[in-house]
């Protein structure tokens, strides 16, 4: 039997939980918050907090198999860090993301000693160190999910970018990671028996740095259910360009903005996401100039995708950006870099275009191509839906289940 542990229960960990439960070898799913929307407490929670908590409901796993460690994450979601800022200081604050992840990891490690019949544990980057140490003591098999490239590749790319785009350096939050945090990542990898990554890009970063001795399996993420048919293409007027993601230079957003500026009124741009820094002057200017939506529920993001003509994601460092598979599920072609993981689902010239990192000229040329050729855009819309139907989450779940099967 297997224990699956993820602090926040994101899309791909939910798919893993669903797969392991369906196959009958999930003993327990551990997370920070396991919310039951039918509980009496649910009626007492303020609406804003209730909306966040509903995202932490895991209906594919029986409540009896869910175990949670809620208090830090509850305080974080409730905004306690805004009232007392030191609580959410980068890495060190108890209500920072790192603080929540470390606390969760320690709690899971303790719980392992109380469970009988457990054979293996499936855990994720930044929340596996103490868990895997306990596994080593107990003789449990350790599966490690690394959803993004190795940190040494990240540090190299970010350091280069700080020199190339100094005005955007403040948005590269990964440059602030401490040596202790980076060392924890290496120890997690060293303790793993099997490593699972979502893209060839992540695998290449591990090989580049000889970062682990365990076998590595590439299991790409899936796609949501595809629309029955694409929305009508905007045959006239500006090409409607969409960006979805955190607003910082890890995502290469400066190169997108440079491309948009060269095309003038031939394109319109919508940005969905929160800035990674409030102090980036060129980003703040762009947010004033273009349509900006700080946040939306996932259902409304999908709706926005269906209403646009192309998604652009010029990421410098990623694993496999889920917005790519979400976009094609809505018939939205994608322009993205290999570093975004796009090559796992986008075929160049079919569902969009693969462009080099740090190259606004390539982005502008591909946008110009689609603006000038709406028939090609129509064909890409149809191909995107077909591709999404081939890449549903069922394939991810089947591959993951086969990999960890006892």
N, C-alpha and C positions, 0 to 999 in steps of 0.2 A: 504493500500500500504506500501511497505517496502523499506528502504534504506540500502544498503549493503556497508560497508566501509572496505577496506583493503589497506594499504599503497603501497604495491608492486605488488599486483595482482598475487599471486603465484598459483600453480596448483589447490589446493583445493578451493581457493576463486573464481577462474575462473569457476570451476564446480558449485559452489553455484550460481554465477551470471547467468550462462547458465540455471540452473534449475529454478531460480526465474523468469527469463525473459520468459522462455517457458511456465510457469504456469500463466503468466500474472499479477503477483503482484510485480514486480520490478519497483519501481518508479524511483530509481536512483542508480547508482553504482559510488561510490567515491573512488578515488585512487590518488596517487601522480602524476603519469605520465600516460596519456591516449594518445597514439601515433597513429596518422593517417599516415600510410606509403604512402598514395596517395596525401598528402598535398604538396604544392609547397615547403614548408620548408624542407621536407624530402630529396630533391635533393641537399640541401646546407650543409647537416651535414656530417662531416668526417666519413669515412667508419667504423672505430672502434666504434665510438659512435653510429652510425646508427644501427650497429648489436645489441647493447645493447637496443636501443630504440625499435627495432622491437619486442623484448620480452615483451614490454608494450603495445601491440596492442590487443584490446579486440573485436574481430570480432563477438562474439555471442551476444553482447549488442549494440543496435543502438547508434551512437555517441550522439544523442540528450539526451540519458539517462545517459551519462557518464559526470562526473564532476571531475576536477583534480586540484591539488595544486602543481605545478611542480618545483618551483625554487630550493628549497633545494636539492631535489633528482637529478635534472639536474646537479647542481654543484658537488654533490657527485660522480655521474657517470662520469663526465668530469674530475675528478681527482684533483679538487681544494684542497682537503685535503692533497694530496701529496706535493703540492707546499707550503702550509701553514699548517704544521702538527697540530697546536693547534685546527684547525677547526674540526678535526676528533678525538679529545681526547675521550677516553671511557666515555660514558654517557654525559659528559658535553659539548663536541664539538657540534656546531650547525649542522655540517655535519656528525656526528656520526650516526649510525643506530638509537640509542635511540633519538638523537636530531630530526631526520627526523620523527620518529614515534610520538613523543610528539607534534611536530608542526602540523602534519597531524591531530591528535586527536583534537587539539584546533580549527583548521579550520572547521572540520566537525561539532563540537559543535556549532559554530557560524552559520553555514549554516542551521542547523535544524530549527532555528527560522525564516527562510525565506520561508520554504516549506509548502504548503497547502496540506491537504489530507493524510498526512503521519500518519501511525498507529504504525509502529514498526521499529526498527533498529537492524541490525545484524553486530556486530563488533568483533574484534579479540584482543587477549592478547597484552598488552603493547601499544595499540592504542585505548583504549575505555574509559578511565577515564572521561575526560571532555565531551566526547560524551554522556556517560551514565548519567552524572550529568545534562546535558541539557535535556535528555530524561525524567528524573525524574521531572524536572520543567514543561515539556510540556505534561506529561502523556502518553508517548510513551512506548510501550512494548520493552524490552531489551533482545536480544539474544546474548550470549557471547560464542565465539568459543575459546576453550583452546586446542591448538594442541600438547602440551607437558605437562609432569607431573608437579605437584605442586612444587613450588620453595623450600619448606621446605625439601621435599624428595631429591631434587637436592643438596641442601647445605649439607645434611647429607652424601650422597654418595660421593660428591666431597671432603669433609673433610676427610672421611675415605681413599679415594684414595690418597690424598696428603701424608698420612702417609705410605700407602702401596707401592706407586710408586713415591717417592720424585723427581726423575729425570724428571718425566712427569708433575709435579704440575703446571709448568708455562703454560701448554696448557689448563688448566681448567679455562677458562676465566670467567665462572659463579661465581667463588669465589670472583671476583672483583665487583660484583653487590652491589650497595650502599643500605643502609637501606631504603632510600627514594624510590628507584626503587621497592624494594620488598614490601614496604607498598602500593605502587600504584597497584601492582598486587592484593593484598588482597582487596583493595577498589573496584577494578573492579569486582571481584567475588561477593562482598557484594551487589553491585548495580544490578547484573544480575537477570532477571526473570527466564531465562532458560539457562543452560550451556550445550554446545555440546562438546564432546570429541571424539577422533578417536579410542580409544582402552580401553580395560579393565585395562591395566596398569595405564593409566592416571586416570581413575575412582578410582582405588585403592589408589592412592596417595592423592586424595581429601578426601576419606573416612578415610584414616590413620590420617589425620590432622584435620578432621572435618572442612574442609576449606570453605564450602559454605552451605547455607541453601536452595538454589534454587534447583529444580529438575535437575538431570543430565541425559542426553541421550548419549549413545554410538552409534556413526555413523561412522563406519570404512571407510577409504578412498578407492577409487576404483583402478582399474588396467587399463593401456593402452590397446589398441587392441592387441590381441595375434598374434604371428607369425602363419602362416598356418601349419608349421611343424618345429621341432627343427633342429638346425644345427647338422651335424654329430659329434658324440662324439669322442674325441681324444683317440683312442684305445691304443696308445702307447705313451711313453714319459711322461714328467712331467704333473701332474694335474695342469691345468691352473686356478689359484685362482685370484679372483678380489675383490678389496675393493673400494667402492665409498662413499665419504662423506668428511666432514671436517677432517683434520688430527690432532686429539687431543684426549686426554684421556677420554673425555666424551663419545666418541665412542668406548672406550676399545681397542684402536689400539695396545697398548703395549702387550696385551694378544694374539692378532693375530700374531704379529711379533715373540713372543716366540714360538708359535705353528709352524710357518713356519720354524724357525731355527732348530727345532728338527727333521723335516722331510727331510732336506737337498735337494738333487737334485731330490727327488720324486715329488716336486712341484715347480711351478714358481709363482711369485706374481706380480700383477700390482696394483698400487695405483693411484686412481684418486681423486684429491682434493687439497685444499690449507692448509698449516699448520696454526694452530691457534696461534702459537708463533714461532718466528725465532730463539729462544734461547734454544730449546730442543735438547740436544746433541744426545740422542738415536734416535730421529726422523730424525735428519739430516743425521745420519749414515745410517739409513734405506733408505732414499731417494737416497743416493749415491749407495746403494747396489742393490736395486730393480728397476723395471721399474716404473717411476713416471711421471704422466701427470697432471699438475696443474689444468687445466680446459678444458672442452669440451662442445660444445652445446649439448642439450639433445638428439638430433637425433644421434650424434656420441657416446654418452654414451650408448644408446640402442644398437648400432652396436657393441661396445666393449663387452657388455653383451652377445650378441649372439655368440661371438667368444671365450668365456671362458667356463670353466667347472663348476664353483661354485662361488657364491658370499658369502663372510664372513662379517658379521656385528655384532661384539660382544659388542654392545652398553651397557653402564652402565645406561644411562638416555636418554629417548627419548619420543616420543608420538606414532607415527606410521611412521616409516621411509619410505618415498615414493619409495626409491630405491629397497625395497623388492618387492613391487607389480610390479615395472618396470622390475625387474629381471625375475620374473616368466613369464611375458608377452613375454620375449625373450627365454623362455625355459631354464632359468638358475636356477638351484636349489640354495637354500639359507641355510646357517648356521647362525643362529642369536639367540639372547637372548630374553626372555620374555619382558625385559625392552625396547626392540626396537619396540614393538607392533607387532612382527612377528606372534604371535598366532592368530591374526585376519585373517590371510590368509594362513599361512604355517601350514600344519599338519605334526607333527613329523614323519619322516620316509617315507613321501609321496612326498612332494615338497622340502624336505630338512630336517634339524634337528634343534630342539630347544635345546640350551645348556645353562647351568647356567652362570651368569655373573662371571667375574674374574677367568676364569678357562681355561687356555691354554691347559691343558691336554685333556679336552673334545673336544676342537676344533681340536687338533692334531689327536685324535682318529677318529673323524668323517672324517677328510680329508684323513687319512690313509685308512679308510673303502672305500671311493669312489675311491681312487687311486688303490686299490686292486680289486675292483669290478666294472668294467666299465659297465656291464649289469645293475646293480642297478642304476648307473648314467644315463644310457639311459632311464630307466623307470621313474626316477625322472624328466628328461627333459620333457617327454610326459605328466606326471601328472601336471607339472608346467603350461604348456600351457592350459590344460583342466581347471585347477583352475583359471587361469587368465580370461578365457572366462566366468566363473561363476561370477567373481568379477569386472566387468567393472564399469566405472564411472556412468553408468545409475542407478545402484542400490543406490549409494551414493546420487545422485541427487533426486531420488524418495523419499528416506527416509528423506532427509533434507527438501524437499518441504512439505511433510506430517507434519513434525514437526512445521514448521513456518507458515503454511497456515493460512491466516486471518480468 
